[in-house]
Amino acid sequence: MISVQDIGELRFDFSNTNEVLACRTDRRPCCKTQPNRFGDWTYNNGTIIGTRGSSGIDYFRSRDDNQMIYLSLRSSATNPPTGEFCCVIQYYKNVTQLACIELGKCLY
């Protein structure tokens, strides 16, 4: 389990990628290059997590050109949801790469 308190908010310049959750794929091209925008993070109920510009959410997803999909926790989040979160990357029509982690709250 990873503590929610250990997740930061990704900066616009991607200079703090060690502070957020990262999912990497071997798929080339991937994540941010048009028209290949693959890779999402999902909540434990399967709902896709929105981007930085989405309002009213505690987490957001970012992609870069280096085959990475990041999950960030907004610094303004007060009670973020916990549970299983998954990085999902569509490879082909019926083939998906999936990596899941458990986010929880520490009691310290």
C-alpha positions as CSV (number, residue, x, y, z in Angstrom):
1,M,0.0,0.0,0.0
2,I,1.1,3.5,-0.8
3,S,0.2,6.4,1.5
4,V,-1.9,9.1,-0.1
5,Q,0.1,11.6,2.0
6,D,3.2,10.6,0.0
7,I,1.8,11.7,-3.4
8,G,2.5,15.3,-4.6
9,E,1.2,17.6,-7.3
10,L,3.1,17.5,-10.6
11,R,4.5,20.8,-11.6
12,F,3.8,22.2,-15.1
13,D,7.4,21.7,-16.1
14,F,7.5,18.0,-14.9
15,S,10.5,18.9,-12.7
16,N,9.2,16.8,-9.7
17,T,8.2,13.5,-11.3
18,N,9.7,11.7,-8.3
19,E,6.9,13.1,-6.1
20,V,4.0,11.6,-8.0
21,L,2.9,8.1,-9.1
22,A,4.3,7.2,-12.6
23,C,3.2,4.5,-15.0
24,R,5.6,3.7,-17.9
25,T,4.7,1.9,-21.1
26,D,6.9,0.3,-23.8
27,R,4.4,1.4,-26.4
28,R,5.9,3.8,-28.9
29,P,4.6,6.3,-29.7
30,C,2.5,6.8,-26.7
31,C,1.1,9.2,-24.3
32,K,1.2,12.8,-25.5
33,T,2.0,12.7,-29.2
34,Q,-0.9,13.3,-31.6
35,P,-2.8,11.3,-32.5
36,N,-1.5,8.7,-30.0
37,R,-2.8,9.8,-26.7
38,F,-2.9,6.5,-24.8
39,G,-2.9,5.9,-21.1
40,D,-5.1,6.8,-18.2
41,W,-5.4,6.4,-14.5
42,T,-8.7,5.1,-13.1
43,Y,-10.4,5.3,-9.7
44,N,-11.2,2.0,-7.9
45,N,-14.6,2.0,-9.6
46,G,-13.1,2.2,-13.1
47,T,-13.9,5.9,-13.7
48,I,-11.1,7.7,-15.6
49,I,-9.3,10.3,-13.7
50,G,-9.4,13.7,-15.4
51,T,-6.6,16.1,-16.4
52,R,-5.1,19.0,-14.5
53,G,-7.8,21.3,-16.0
54,S,-10.7,19.2,-14.6
55,S,-12.4,20.9,-11.7
56,G,-13.7,19.3,-8.5
57,I,-11.3,16.4,-8.4
58,D,-8.6,15.5,-5.9
59,Y,-6.4,13.6,-8.3
60,F,-5.4,14.4,-11.9
61,R,-3.6,12.6,-14.7
62,S,-0.7,13.9,-16.9
63,R,1.1,12.4,-19.8
64,D,4.5,13.2,-21.2
65,D,6.4,12.4,-24.4
66,N,8.6,9.8,-22.6
67,Q,6.0,7.1,-22.4
68,M,4.9,8.1,-18.9
69,I,1.5,8.6,-17.4
70,Y,1.5,10.4,-14.0
71,L,-1.0,10.4,-11.2
72,S,-1.0,13.6,-9.0
73,L,-2.8,14.6,-5.8
74,R,-3.8,18.3,-5.8
75,S,-2.2,20.2,-3.0
76,S,-5.7,21.6,-2.2
77,A,-7.2,18.1,-1.7
78,T,-8.8,17.7,1.7
79,N,-10.2,14.1,1.8
80,P,-9.0,12.2,-1.3
81,P,-10.5,8.8,-2.0
82,T,-8.4,5.7,-1.3
83,G,-8.5,2.2,-2.6
84,E,-7.2,0.6,-5.8
85,F,-6.1,2.9,-8.6
86,C,-5.0,1.5,-12.0
87,C,-2.9,2.7,-14.9
88,V,-4.6,1.5,-18.1
89,I,-2.9,1.6,-21.6
90,Q,-4.8,0.4,-24.7
91,Y,-2.3,-1.4,-26.9
92,Y,-4.6,-2.7,-29.6
93,K,-8.3,-3.0,-30.0
94,N,-8.7,-5.8,-27.5
95,V,-5.3,-5.7,-25.7
96,T,-4.8,-3.5,-22.6
97,Q,-1.8,-3.1,-20.3
98,L,-2.8,-2.7,-16.7
99,A,-0.9,-1.9,-13.5
100,C,-2.8,-1.3,-10.2
101,I,-1.8,0.0,-6.8
102,E,-3.5,0.4,-3.5
103,L,-3.7,3.9,-2.0
104,G,-4.5,4.3,1.7
105,K,-4.2,6.7,4.6
106,C,-1.5,6.5,7.3
107,L,-2.6,7.1,10.8
108,Y,0.6,9.0,11.9
